Amino acid sequence: MRVDFAVDGLTLAGDLRVPDGVGPWPGLVFTGPFTGVRQQVTGLYAERLAARGYVTLAFDHRNWGESGGEPRCEEDPQGKLRDLRAAVSFLRGRAEVDAERIGAVGVCLGGGYALKFAAFEPRVRAFVGIAGAYNNPYAMRAGMDYPDVLRTFAEVLERQDRGGPVEYMPAVSERGEAAMPGEEPHAYYGTGRGAAPSWSNSVTRASVRELITMDNMMGADFLSPKPALIVHGVVDRFCSPEGAEEVFRRLDQPKRLVWVDAKQHIDLYDREPYVTEAVDATADFLREHL
């Protein structure tokens, strides 16, 4: 069912899925890929896990999709964490949900957000990261001329601070400039695979600054002893397997790392058998730990 809930004076749009049968059921809140909306990756996983006996809430974060917030299509890391907090409050207020059994599931960029959120949110009992991007500035700095890149974004923000328009760039492009350039992101977002009425191929330039300065990896140092499941593809050019391994290493028990034989990051967005393998691993882990 379509639901709305409020945070920071904004209205967020979500889809609540309730299993057949008699509850209350454990609840799962979802957060997903950069630029993603709830009809895409998070909605697919929410639907599949609702069929496994979980009340699921996939929603559009502030500034994205059908949720409120300005500027449109802007990444707001602290705002996303507050969105997740409000989503958990919403779930815990539903009669269908066992309020003491709430888990956070993140896919792609949402893996890092779910990790950091669950680490500092006592109402969340378990964390699952699928094809997770566990961003941290140390890793980002190693792959670019970090001071020069930060200087470029500072110039963008200064123009906006002085009254200029919000500056945008494409989210994906097969060959041209984009926040997520190249054939693989375009194969999902730029085709019918990821088509969704509320998704637009646009993102603020300042959003990329947020991606390279956020530290969601730190959640791995604070999550334990909450249970953690990491599901990741053995080959992933966009969310490195090494990042998943580092999260796993920094966690204490109980934890589980599941590798799937995916060769592209977006295989875990919608391709079989990878989605089923991730859903099976998640359901098995949460059945034991949530």
JOMONOR-V334379 format. One record per pair of residues at least 24 apart in sequence whose ideal C-beta (glycine too) atoms are under 10 Angstrom apart, sorted by the first residue. I is the first residue (numbers start at 1). J is the second residue. Records with the same first field share a line. If there is no record, write none. Layout:
I=J / J
This chain:
2=66
3=57 / 59 / 90 / 94
4=59 / 66 / 67 / 68 / 90
5=57 / 59 / 67 / 83 / 86 / 87 / 89 / 90 / 91 / 93
6=68 / 86 / 89 / 90
7=61 / 62 / 67 / 68 / 69 / 79 / 82 / 83 / 84 / 85 / 86 / 87 / 89 / 90
8=62 / 68 / 69 / 79 / 82 / 83 / 86
9=68 / 69
10=61 / 62 / 63 / 67 / 68 / 69 / 70 / 79 / 82 / 83 / 86
11=62 / 66 / 67 / 68 / 69
12=38 / 57 / 59 / 60 / 61 / 62 / 64 / 65 / 66 / 67 / 68 / 69 / 83 / 86 / 87 / 90
13=37 / 38 / 59 / 60 / 61 / 64 / 65 / 66 / 67 / 68 / 198
14=38 / 42 / 43 / 46 / 56 / 57 / 58 / 59 / 60 / 65 / 66 / 67 / 83 / 87 / 90 / 91
15=39 / 42 / 43 / 46 / 47 / 50 / 56 / 57 / 58 / 59 / 60
16=46 / 50 / 55 / 56 / 57 / 58 / 59 / 90 / 91 / 94 / 96 / 97
17=43 / 46 / 47 / 48 / 49 / 50 / 51 / 54 / 55 / 56 / 57 / 58 / 96
18=50 / 54 / 55 / 56 / 94 / 96 / 97
19=49 / 50 / 51 / 52 / 53 / 54 / 55 / 56 / 96
20=50 / 51 / 53
21=53
22=96
23=53 / 55 / 94 / 95 / 96 / 97 / 98
24=55 / 94 / 95 / 96 / 97 / 98 / 99 / 100 / 101
25=50 / 53 / 54 / 55 / 56 / 94 / 96 / 97 / 98 / 101
26=53 / 54 / 55 / 56 / 91 / 97 / 98 / 99 / 100 / 101 / 102 / 103 / 125 / 126 / 286 / 287 / 290
27=54 / 55 / 56 / 57 / 87 / 88 / 90 / 91 / 92 / 94 / 96 / 97 / 98 / 99 / 100 / 101 / 102 / 103 / 124 / 125 / 290
28=52 / 54 / 55 / 56 / 57 / 58 / 91 / 97 / 101 / 102 / 103 / 104 / 105 / 124 / 126 / 128 / 282 / 286 / 290
29=55 / 56 / 57 / 58 / 59 / 83 / 84 / 85 / 86 / 87 / 88 / 90 / 91 / 102 / 103 / 104 / 105 / 106 / 114 / 117 / 118 / 121 / 124
30=56 / 57 / 58 / 59 / 84 / 87 / 103 / 104 / 105 / 106 / 107 / 110 / 114 / 128 / 130
31=58 / 59 / 61 / 80 / 81 / 83 / 84 / 87 / 104 / 105 / 106 / 107 / 108 / 109 / 110 / 111 / 112 / 113 / 114 / 117
32=58 / 59 / 60 / 61 / 64 / 105 / 106 / 107 / 108 / 109 / 110 / 111 / 113 / 114 / 130 / 269
33=106 / 107 / 108 / 109 / 110 / 111 / 131 / 133 / 180 / 185 / 188 / 189 / 194 / 238 / 239 / 265 / 266 / 269
34=64 / 75 / 108 / 109 / 110 / 133 / 135 / 171 / 179 / 180 / 185 / 189 / 203 / 207 / 208 / 210 / 211 / 238
35=64 / 65 / 73 / 75 / 108 / 109 / 171 / 172 / 179 / 180 / 185 / 189 / 194 / 199 / 200 / 201 / 202 / 203 / 207
36=60 / 61 / 64 / 65 / 107 / 108 / 109 / 110 / 171 / 188 / 189 / 194 / 196 / 199 / 269
37=61 / 64 / 65 / 66 / 67 / 194 / 196 / 197 / 198 / 199 / 200
38=64 / 65 / 66 / 67 / 196 / 198 / 199
39=65 / 66 / 194 / 195 / 196 / 197 / 198 / 199
40=65 / 107 / 188 / 189 / 193 / 194 / 195 / 196 / 198 / 199 / 269 / 270
41=107 / 108 / 110 / 130 / 131 / 188 / 194 / 266 / 268 / 269 / 270 / 275
42=105 / 106 / 107 / 108 / 110
43=196
44=107 / 269 / 270 / 275 / 279
45=105 / 106 / 107 / 110 / 128 / 130 / 268 / 269 / 270 / 275 / 278 / 279 / 282
46=105
47=279
48=275 / 276 / 278 / 279 / 280 / 282 / 283
49=103 / 105 / 128 / 278 / 279 / 282 / 283 / 286
51=279 / 283
52=279 / 280 / 282 / 283 / 284 / 286 / 287
53=283 / 286 / 287
54=97 / 101 / 102 / 103 / 105 / 282 / 283 / 286 / 287 / 290
55=91 / 94 / 96 / 97 / 98 / 101 / 102
56=91 / 103 / 105
57=87 / 88 / 90 / 91 / 94 / 97 / 102
58=87 / 105
59=83 / 84 / 86 / 87 / 90
60=198 / 199
61=87 / 110 / 113
62=86
63=203 / 204 / 207
64=198 / 199 / 200 / 203
65=196 / 197 / 198 / 199 / 200
66=197 / 198
67=198
70=166
71=160 / 165 / 166 / 167 / 168 / 204 / 206 / 207
72=166 / 168 / 200 / 202 / 203 / 204
73=166 / 168 / 169 / 171 / 179 / 199 / 200 / 201 / 202 / 203 / 204 / 207
74=166 / 168 / 203 / 204 / 205 / 206 / 207 / 210
75=109 / 179 / 203 / 204 / 206 / 207 / 208 / 209 / 210 / 211 / 214
76=204 / 206 / 207 / 210
77=109 / 112 / 113 / 116 / 135 / 207 / 210 / 211 / 213 / 214 / 215 / 216
78=210 / 214
80=109 / 110 / 113 / 114 / 116 / 117 / 210 / 214
81=113 / 114 / 116 / 117 / 120 / 121 / 216
82=117
83=113 / 117
84=110 / 113 / 114 / 116 / 117 / 118 / 121 / 124
85=117 / 120 / 121 / 123 / 124
87=117
88=117 / 118 / 121 / 123 / 124
89=123
91=123
92=123
98=290
99=123
100=125 / 290
101=125 / 126 / 286 / 290
102=126 / 290
103=127 / 128 / 226 / 227 / 229 / 282 / 285 / 286 / 289 / 290
104=128 / 129 / 226
105=129 / 130 / 229 / 231 / 278 / 282 / 286
106=130 / 131 / 132 / 133 / 134 / 216
107=131 / 132 / 133 / 231 / 239 / 268 / 269 / 278
108=132 / 133 / 236 / 238 / 239 / 265 / 266 / 268 / 269
109=133 / 134 / 135 / 211 / 214 / 216 / 238 / 239
110=216
111=135 / 216 / 219 / 230 / 231 / 232 / 239 / 243 / 244 / 247
112=136 / 211 / 214 / 215 / 216 / 217 / 218 / 219 / 220 / 239 / 243 / 247
113=214 / 216 / 219
114=216 / 219
115=216 / 217 / 218 / 219 / 220 / 222 / 223 / 228 / 230 / 247 / 251
116=214 / 215 / 216 / 217 / 218 / 219 / 220 / 222 / 223
117=216 / 219 / 223
118=219 / 222 / 223 / 226 / 227 / 228
119=216 / 218 / 219 / 220 / 221 / 222 / 223 / 224 / 226 / 228 / 251
120=218 / 219 / 222 / 223
121=226
122=226
124=223 / 226 / 290
125=226 / 227 / 286 / 289 / 290
126=223 / 226 / 227 / 228 / 229 / 254 / 282 / 285 / 286 / 288 / 289 / 290
127=219 / 220 / 223 / 226 / 227 / 228 / 229 / 230 / 247 / 251 / 255 / 289
128=227 / 228 / 229 / 230 / 231 / 256 / 278 / 281 / 282 / 283 / 285 / 286 / 289 / 290
129=216 / 219 / 220 / 228 / 229 / 230 / 231 / 232 / 239 / 243 / 244 / 247 / 248 / 257 / 282
130=229 / 230 / 231 / 232 / 233 / 239 / 244 / 258 / 260 / 268 / 269 / 274 / 275 / 278 / 279 / 281 / 282
131=230 / 231 / 232 / 233 / 236 / 238 / 239 / 241 / 244 / 260 / 262 / 264 / 265 / 266 / 267 / 268 / 269 / 274 / 278
132=216 / 217 / 230 / 231 / 232 / 236 / 239 / 240 / 243 / 244 / 247 / 268
133=211 / 214 / 216 / 217 / 236 / 238 / 239 / 240 / 243 / 244 / 265
134=215 / 216 / 217 / 218 / 219 / 220 / 230 / 239 / 240 / 242 / 243 / 244 / 246 / 247 / 250
135=210 / 211 / 212 / 213 / 214 / 215 / 216 / 217 / 239 / 243
136=212 / 213 / 214 / 215 / 216 / 217 / 218 / 220 / 243 / 246
137=212 / 213 / 214 / 215 / 217
138=215 / 217
139=212 / 215 / 217 / 240 / 242 / 243 / 246
140=211 / 212 / 213 / 214 / 215
141=212 / 213
143=212
144=212
146=212 / 213
149=208 / 209 / 212 / 213
150=209 / 212 / 213
152=205 / 208 / 209
153=205 / 206 / 207 / 208 / 209 / 210 / 212 / 213
154=206 / 209
155=205
156=204 / 205 / 206 / 208 / 209
157=204 / 205 / 206 / 209
159=205
160=204 / 205 / 206
166=204 / 205 / 206
167=204 / 205 / 206
168=200 / 201 / 202 / 203 / 204 / 205 / 206 / 207
169=201 / 202 / 203 / 204 / 205 / 207 / 208
170=200 / 201 / 202 / 203
171=199 / 200 / 201 / 202 / 203 / 207
172=201 / 203
173=201
178=203
179=203 / 204 / 205 / 207 / 208 / 211
180=208 / 211 / 238
182=237 / 238
183=264
184=237 / 238 / 264 / 265 / 266 / 267
185=238 / 265 / 266
186=266
187=264 / 266 / 269
188=264 / 265 / 266 / 267 / 269 / 270 / 271
189=266 / 269
193=266 / 269 / 270 / 271
194=266 / 269 / 270
216=247
217=243 / 246 / 247 / 250
218=250
219=247 / 250 / 251
220=246 / 247 / 248 / 249 / 250 / 251 / 252 / 255
221=247 / 250 / 251 / 252
222=250 / 251
223=247 / 250 / 251 / 252 / 255
224=250 / 251 / 252 / 253 / 254 / 255
225=251 / 252 / 253 / 254 / 255
226=251 / 252 / 254 / 255 / 289
227=251 / 253 / 254 / 255 / 256 / 285 / 286 / 288 / 289 / 290
228=252 / 253 / 254 / 255 / 256 / 257 / 285 / 289
229=254 / 255 / 256 / 257 / 258 / 278 / 281 / 282 / 284 / 285 / 286 / 288 / 289
230=255 / 256 / 257 / 258 / 259 / 281 / 285
231=256 / 257 / 258 / 259 / 260 / 262 / 268 / 274 / 277 / 278 / 279 / 280 / 281 / 282 / 285
232=257 / 258 / 259 / 260 / 262 / 265 / 268 / 278
233=259 / 260 / 261 / 262 / 263 / 264 / 265 / 266 / 267 / 268 / 274 / 278
234=259 / 260 / 261 / 262 / 263
235=261 / 262 / 263 / 264 / 265 / 267
236=262 / 263 / 264 / 265 / 266 / 267 / 268
237=263 / 264 / 265
238=264 / 265 / 266
239=265 / 268
240=265
254=285 / 288 / 289
255=285 / 289
256=281 / 284 / 285 / 288 / 289
257=281
258=282 / 284 / 285
